[in-house]
Amino acid sequence: MKTSEIMVATEDLKLKLHRLIDEENDPAVLKLLDSVLSRKTAEAETIEDAWTDEDRAALEEGLADIRAGRMTSWEEVRKRYF
């Protein structure tokens, strides 16, 4: 892939991510994205080291939802966002 193609692909990805973030309304998802994209993640040895207590609580809540069957299939996510 040429440098110009990589730059275009990168810009397309950025635009897609911006759109997805703009459309997202779940505070837990937005907080997790903030954690992943923030500088504190880059400075941590692992991503888990950068998690706050709130991040861990949100993760546990999500896992409990999955265990209880409260989730959206990958197919539905793809239809909605891609």
Distance bins in CASP14 RR format, pairs under 12 A and 6 or more apart:
PFRMAT RR
TARGET T0000
AUTHOR 0000-0000-0000
RMODE 2
METHOD distances of the structure
MODEL  1
1 7 0 0 0 0 0 1 0 0 0 0 0
1 8 0 0 0 0 1 0 0 0 0 0 0
1 9 1 0 0 1 0 0 0 0 0 0 0
1 10 0 0 0 0 0 1 0 0 0 0 0
2 8 0 0 0 0 1 0 0 0 0 0 0
2 9 0 0 0 0 0 1 0 0 0 0 0
3 9 0 0 0 0 0 1 0 0 0 0 0
3 10 0 0 0 0 0 1 0 0 0 0 0
4 10 0 0 0 0 0 1 0 0 0 0 0
4 11 0 0 0 0 0 1 0 0 0 0 0
5 11 0 0 0 0 0 1 0 0 0 0 0
5 12 0 0 0 0 0 1 0 0 0 0 0
6 12 0 0 0 0 0 1 0 0 0 0 0
6 13 0 0 0 0 0 1 0 0 0 0 0
7 13 0 0 0 0 0 1 0 0 0 0 0
7 14 0 0 0 0 0 1 0 0 0 0 0
8 14 0 0 0 0 0 1 0 0 0 0 0
8 15 0 0 0 0 0 1 0 0 0 0 0
9 15 0 0 0 0 0 1 0 0 0 0 0
9 16 0 0 0 0 0 1 0 0 0 0 0
10 16 0 0 0 0 0 1 0 0 0 0 0
10 17 0 0 0 0 0 1 0 0 0 0 0
11 17 0 0 0 0 0 1 0 0 0 0 0
11 18 0 0 0 0 0 1 0 0 0 0 0
12 18 0 0 0 0 0 1 0 0 0 0 0
12 19 0 0 0 0 0 1 0 0 0 0 0
13 19 0 0 0 0 0 1 0 0 0 0 0
13 20 0 0 0 0 0 1 0 0 0 0 0
14 20 0 0 0 0 0 1 0 0 0 0 0
14 21 0 0 0 0 0 1 0 0 0 0 0
14 37 0 0 0 0 0 1 0 0 0 0 0
15 21 0 0 0 0 0 1 0 0 0 0 0
15 22 0 0 0 0 0 1 0 0 0 0 0
16 22 0 0 0 0 0 1 0 0 0 0 0
16 23 0 0 0 0 0 1 0 0 0 0 0
16 81 0 0 0 0 1 0 0 0 0 0 0
16 82 0 0 0 0 1 0 0 0 0 0 0
17 23 0 0 0 0 0 1 0 0 0 0 0
17 24 0 0 0 0 0 1 0 0 0 0 0
17 33 0 0 0 0 1 0 0 0 0 0 0
17 36 0 0 0 0 0 1 0 0 0 0 0
17 37 0 0 0 0 1 0 0 0 0 0 0
17 81 0 0 0 0 0 1 0 0 0 0 0
18 24 0 0 0 0 0 1 0 0 0 0 0
18 33 0 0 0 0 0 1 0 0 0 0 0
18 37 0 0 0 0 0 1 0 0 0 0 0
19 81 0 0 0 0 1 0 0 0 0 0 0
19 82 0 0 0 0 0 1 0 0 0 0 0
20 26 0 0 0 0 0 1 0 0 0 0 0
20 29 0 0 0 0 1 0 0 0 0 0 0
20 30 0 0 0 0 0 1 0 0 0 0 0
20 33 0 0 0 0 1 0 0 0 0 0 0
20 77 0 0 0 0 0 1 0 0 0 0 0
20 80 0 0 0 0 1 0 0 0 0 0 0
20 81 1 0 1 0 0 0 0 0 0 0 0
20 82 0 0 0 0 1 0 0 0 0 0 0
21 29 0 0 0 0 1 0 0 0 0 0 0
21 30 1 0 0 1 0 0 0 0 0 0 0
21 31 0 0 0 0 0 1 0 0 0 0 0
21 32 0 0 0 0 0 1 0 0 0 0 0
21 33 1 0 0 1 0 0 0 0 0 0 0
21 34 0 0 0 0 1 0 0 0 0 0 0
21 36 0 0 0 0 0 1 0 0 0 0 0
21 37 0 0 0 0 1 0 0 0 0 0 0
21 81 0 0 0 0 0 1 0 0 0 0 0
22 30 0 0 0 0 0 1 0 0 0 0 0
22 33 0 0 0 0 0 1 0 0 0 0 0
22 81 0 0 0 0 0 1 0 0 0 0 0
23 29 0 0 0 0 0 1 0 0 0 0 0
23 30 0 0 0 0 0 1 0 0 0 0 0
23 80 0 0 0 0 1 0 0 0 0 0 0
23 81 1 0 0 1 0 0 0 0 0 0 0
23 82 0 0 0 0 0 1 0 0 0 0 0
24 30 1 0 1 0 0 0 0 0 0 0 0
24 31 0 0 0 0 0 1 0 0 0 0 0
24 32 0 0 0 0 0 1 0 0 0 0 0
24 33 1 0 0 1 0 0 0 0 0 0 0
24 34 0 0 0 0 0 1 0 0 0 0 0
24 77 0 0 0 0 0 1 0 0 0 0 0
24 80 0 0 0 0 0 1 0 0 0 0 0
24 81 0 0 0 0 1 0 0 0 0 0 0
26 32 0 0 0 0 1 0 0 0 0 0 0
26 33 0 0 0 0 1 0 0 0 0 0 0
26 58 0 0 0 0 1 0 0 0 0 0 0
26 61 0 0 0 0 0 1 0 0 0 0 0
26 62 0 0 0 0 0 1 0 0 0 0 0
26 65 0 0 0 0 0 1 0 0 0 0 0
26 72 0 0 0 0 0 1 0 0 0 0 0
27 33 0 0 0 0 0 1 0 0 0 0 0
27 34 0 0 0 0 0 1 0 0 0 0 0
27 54 0 0 0 0 1 0 0 0 0 0 0
27 55 0 0 0 0 0 1 0 0 0 0 0
27 58 0 0 0 0 1 0 0 0 0 0 0
27 61 0 0 0 0 0 1 0 0 0 0 0
28 34 0 0 0 0 0 1 0 0 0 0 0
28 35 0 0 0 0 0 1 0 0 0 0 0
28 54 0 0 0 0 1 0 0 0 0 0 0
28 55 0 0 0 0 1 0 0 0 0 0 0
28 56 0 0 0 0 0 1 0 0 0 0 0
28 57 0 0 0 0 1 0 0 0 0 0 0
28 58 1 0 1 0 0 0 0 0 0 0 0
28 59 0 0 0 0 1 0 0 0 0 0 0
28 60 0 0 0 0 0 1 0 0 0 0 0
28 61 1 0 0 1 0 0 0 0 0 0 0
28 62 1 0 0 1 0 0 0 0 0 0 0
28 63 0 0 0 0 0 1 0 0 0 0 0
28 65 0 0 0 0 0 1 0 0 0 0 0
29 35 0 0 0 0 0 1 0 0 0 0 0
29 36 0 0 0 0 0 1 0 0 0 0 0
29 55 0 0 0 0 0 1 0 0 0 0 0
29 58 0 0 0 0 1 0 0 0 0 0 0
29 59 0 0 0 0 0 1 0 0 0 0 0
29 61 0 0 0 0 0 1 0 0 0 0 0
29 62 0 0 0 0 0 1 0 0 0 0 0
29 72 0 0 0 0 0 1 0 0 0 0 0
29 77 0 0 0 0 0 1 0 0 0 0 0
29 81 0 0 0 0 0 1 0 0 0 0 0
30 36 0 0 0 0 0 1 0 0 0 0 0
30 37 0 0 0 0 0 1 0 0 0 0 0
30 54 0 0 0 0 0 1 0 0 0 0 0
30 55 0 0 0 0 0 1 0 0 0 0 0
30 58 0 0 0 0 0 1 0 0 0 0 0
31 37 0 0 0 0 0 1 0 0 0 0 0
31 38 0 0 0 0 0 1 0 0 0 0 0
31 51 0 0 0 0 0 1 0 0 0 0 0
31 52 0 0 0 0 1 0 0 0 0 0 0
31 53 0 0 0 0 0 1 0 0 0 0 0
31 54 1 0 0 1 0 0 0 0 0 0 0
31 55 1 0 0 1 0 0 0 0 0 0 0
31 56 0 0 0 0 0 1 0 0 0 0 0
31 57 0 0 0 0 0 1 0 0 0 0 0
31 58 1 0 0 1 0 0 0 0 0 0 0
31 59 0 0 0 0 0 1 0 0 0 0 0
31 61 0 0 0 0 0 1 0 0 0 0 0
32 38 0 0 0 0 0 1 0 0 0 0 0
32 41 0 0 0 0 0 1 0 0 0 0 0
32 47 0 0 0 0 0 1 0 0 0 0 0
32 50 0 0 0 0 0 1 0 0 0 0 0
32 51 0 0 0 0 1 0 0 0 0 0 0
32 52 0 0 0 0 0 1 0 0 0 0 0
32 54 0 0 0 0 1 0 0 0 0 0 0
32 55 1 0 0 1 0 0 0 0 0 0 0
32 56 0 0 0 0 0 1 0 0 0 0 0
32 57 0 0 0 0 0 1 0 0 0 0 0
32 58 1 0 0 1 0 0 0 0 0 0 0
32 59 1 0 0 1 0 0 0 0 0 0 0
32 61 0 0 0 0 0 1 0 0 0 0 0
32 62 0 0 0 0 0 1 0 0 0 0 0
33 41 0 0 0 0 0 1 0 0 0 0 0
33 55 0 0 0 0 0 1 0 0 0 0 0
33 58 0 0 0 0 0 1 0 0 0 0 0
34 40 0 0 0 0 1 0 0 0 0 0 0
34 41 0 0 0 0 1 0 0 0 0 0 0
34 50 0 0 0 0 0 1 0 0 0 0 0
34 51 0 0 0 0 0 1 0 0 0 0 0
34 52 0 0 0 0 0 1 0 0 0 0 0
34 54 0 0 0 0 0 1 0 0 0 0 0
34 55 0 0 0 0 1 0 0 0 0 0 0
34 58 0 0 0 0 0 1 0 0 0 0 0
35 41 1 0 0 1 0 0 0 0 0 0 0
35 42 0 0 0 0 0 1 0 0 0 0 0
35 44 0 0 0 0 1 0 0 0 0 0 0
35 47 0 0 0 0 1 0 0 0 0 0 0
35 48 0 0 0 0 0 1 0 0 0 0 0
35 49 0 0 0 0 0 1 0 0 0 0 0
35 50 1 0 0 1 0 0 0 0 0 0 0
35 51 1 0 0 1 0 0 0 0 0 0 0
35 52 1 0 0 1 0 0 0 0 0 0 0
35 53 0 0 0 0 0 1 0 0 0 0 0
35 54 0 0 0 0 1 0 0 0 0 0 0
35 55 1 0 1 0 0 0 0 0 0 0 0
35 56 0 0 0 0 0 1 0 0 0 0 0
35 58 0 0 0 0 1 0 0 0 0 0 0
35 59 0 0 0 0 0 1 0 0 0 0 0
36 42 0 0 0 0 0 1 0 0 0 0 0
36 44 0 0 0 0 0 1 0 0 0 0 0
36 47 1 0 0 1 0 0 0 0 0 0 0
36 48 0 0 0 0 0 1 0 0 0 0 0
36 50 0 0 0 0 1 0 0 0 0 0 0
36 51 0 0 0 0 1 0 0 0 0 0 0
36 55 0 0 0 0 1 0 0 0 0 0 0
37 47 0 0 0 0 0 1 0 0 0 0 0
37 50 0 0 0 0 0 1 0 0 0 0 0
38 44 0 0 0 0 0 1 0 0 0 0 0
38 47 0 0 0 0 0 1 0 0 0 0 0
38 50 1 0 0 1 0 0 0 0 0 0 0
38 51 0 0 0 0 0 1 0 0 0 0 0
38 52 0 0 0 0 0 1 0 0 0 0 0
38 55 0 0 0 0 0 1 0 0 0 0 0
39 50 0 0 0 0 1 0 0 0 0 0 0
40 47 0 0 0 0 0 1 0 0 0 0 0
40 48 0 0 0 0 0 1 0 0 0 0 0
40 49 0 0 0 0 1 0 0 0 0 0 0
40 50 1 0 1 0 0 0 0 0 0 0 0
40 51 0 0 0 0 1 0 0 0 0 0 0
40 52 0 0 0 0 1 0 0 0 0 0 0
40 55 0 0 0 0 0 1 0 0 0 0 0
41 47 1 0 1 0 0 0 0 0 0 0 0
41 48 0 0 0 0 0 1 0 0 0 0 0
41 49 0 0 0 0 1 0 0 0 0 0 0
41 50 1 0 1 0 0 0 0 0 0 0 0
41 51 0 0 0 0 1 0 0 0 0 0 0
41 52 0 0 0 0 0 1 0 0 0 0 0
41 55 0 0 0 0 0 1 0 0 0 0 0
42 49 0 0 0 0 0 1 0 0 0 0 0
42 50 0 0 0 0 1 0 0 0 0 0 0
43 49 0 0 0 0 1 0 0 0 0 0 0
43 50 1 0 0 1 0 0 0 0 0 0 0
44 50 1 0 1 0 0 0 0 0 0 0 0
44 51 0 0 0 0 1 0 0 0 0 0 0
44 52 0 0 0 0 0 1 0 0 0 0 0
44 55 0 0 0 0 0 1 0 0 0 0 0
47 55 0 0 0 0 1 0 0 0 0 0 0
47 56 0 0 0 0 0 1 0 0 0 0 0
47 59 0 0 0 0 0 1 0 0 0 0 0
48 55 0 0 0 0 1 0 0 0 0 0 0
48 56 0 0 0 0 1 0 0 0 0 0 0
48 59 0 0 0 0 1 0 0 0 0 0 0
49 55 0 0 0 0 0 1 0 0 0 0 0
49 56 0 0 0 0 0 1 0 0 0 0 0
50 56 0 0 0 0 0 1 0 0 0 0 0
51 57 0 0 0 0 1 0 0 0 0 0 0
51 58 0 0 0 0 1 0 0 0 0 0 0
51 59 1 0 0 1 0 0 0 0 0 0 0
51 60 0 0 0 0 0 1 0 0 0 0 0
52 58 0 0 0 0 1 0 0 0 0 0 0
52 59 0 0 0 0 0 1 0 0 0 0 0
53 59 0 0 0 0 0 1 0 0 0 0 0
53 60 0 0 0 0 0 1 0 0 0 0 0
54 60 0 0 0 0 0 1 0 0 0 0 0
54 61 0 0 0 0 0 1 0 0 0 0 0
55 61 0 0 0 0 0 1 0 0 0 0 0
55 62 0 0 0 0 0 1 0 0 0 0 0
56 62 0 0 0 0 0 1 0 0 0 0 0
56 63 0 0 0 0 0 1 0 0 0 0 0
57 63 0 0 0 0 0 1 0 0 0 0 0
57 64 0 0 0 0 0 1 0 0 0 0 0
58 64 0 0 0 0 0 1 0 0 0 0 0
58 65 0 0 0 0 0 1 0 0 0 0 0
59 65 0 0 0 0 0 1 0 0 0 0 0
59 66 0 0 0 0 0 1 0 0 0 0 0
60 66 0 0 0 0 0 1 0 0 0 0 0
60 67 0 0 0 0 0 1 0 0 0 0 0
61 67 0 0 0 0 0 1 0 0 0 0 0
61 68 0 0 0 0 0 1 0 0 0 0 0
61 70 0 0 0 0 0 1 0 0 0 0 0
62 68 0 0 0 0 1 0 0 0 0 0 0
62 69 0 0 0 0 0 1 0 0 0 0 0
62 70 0 0 0 0 1 0 0 0 0 0 0
62 71 0 0 0 0 1 0 0 0 0 0 0
62 72 0 0 0 0 0 1 0 0 0 0 0
63 69 0 0 0 0 0 1 0 0 0 0 0
63 70 0 0 0 0 0 1 0 0 0 0 0
63 71 0 0 0 0 0 1 0 0 0 0 0
64 70 0 0 0 0 1 0 0 0 0 0 0
64 71 0 0 0 0 0 1 0 0 0 0 0
65 71 1 0 0 1 0 0 0 0 0 0 0
65 72 0 0 0 0 0 1 0 0 0 0 0
66 72 0 0 0 0 0 1 0 0 0 0 0
66 73 0 0 0 0 0 1 0 0 0 0 0
71 77 0 0 0 0 1 0 0 0 0 0 0
72 78 0 0 0 0 0 1 0 0 0 0 0
72 79 0 0 0 0 1 0 0 0 0 0 0
72 80 0 0 0 0 1 0 0 0 0 0 0
72 81 0 0 0 0 0 1 0 0 0 0 0
73 79 0 0 0 0 1 0 0 0 0 0 0
73 80 0 0 0 0 0 1 0 0 0 0 0
74 80 0 0 0 0 0 1 0 0 0 0 0
74 81 0 0 0 0 0 1 0 0 0 0 0
74 82 0 0 0 0 0 1 0 0 0 0 0
75 81 0 0 0 0 0 1 0 0 0 0 0
75 82 0 0 0 0 0 1 0 0 0 0 0
76 82 0 0 0 0 0 1 0 0 0 0 0
END
